[in-house]
């Protein structure tokens, strides 16, 4: 078994690069120090033909268990359980082929597309190895193939055993003209902030997956500190954002619970001068719900 994990490690790291070689050595040291738990995880994959085919395509799943990924203070046994539960929930929710493809990080599936003909603006379910520190799957919004916003998540059971979605990170655009692009996208979504829109899409995915809860990392729970500037002030205050979206703190300070459905104002609550914009926004949101619900049904089990 050790030799098999060694071969997986050689596929994860580019051994022609000395930095990658160092990471490979550290990875193998961690495997040796935690061989009982990592060996059980490897055998868990090997005991199921579909799961093992996922691991063969995505060896990062073993690496993720050995490193303090996903959320602050995660323990090895928690990460092993998280990975197993995520894969099992994908297998139970998705049609066999799509569960395998999404878990293996080798596919994307379009869940929404703007109806405006002058823009190539869409959203998809996907995952990139470079995002593996914060999760196992993502809802990504793109413009002409370039990521605008994404929410990275995993599926796991909560303390009550309920199937839940756990948000590990929310990331915005990284491009020179990002401000102008986001300004244009906000206009097209009728003054609906782009980061609210990516959460709205993620909620729709969660409902399609029939999970019972959405949990999201707080500032204390975020794995990395790249949401903070050098002066330690936050670029994004996760707690403030989750609360704006209707969320509340949980007993674990590292997580908020976020509603499955975004609270929506009634027209009586909207100032008269803004009602025309809100009607268009609500119609836009309803289209997002309809498209995601319809497209998700095509790859989910009946």
Helices and strands as residue ranges (DSSP letters): H 2-12, H 18-33, H 35-46, H 49-57, H 60-66, H 76-93, H 96-103, E 109-113, E 121-126, G 129-131, E 137-143, E 146-157, E 163-171, H 178-188, H 194-208, E 213-217, H 238-244, E 248-249, E 255-258, G 267-269, G 272-274, H 275-297
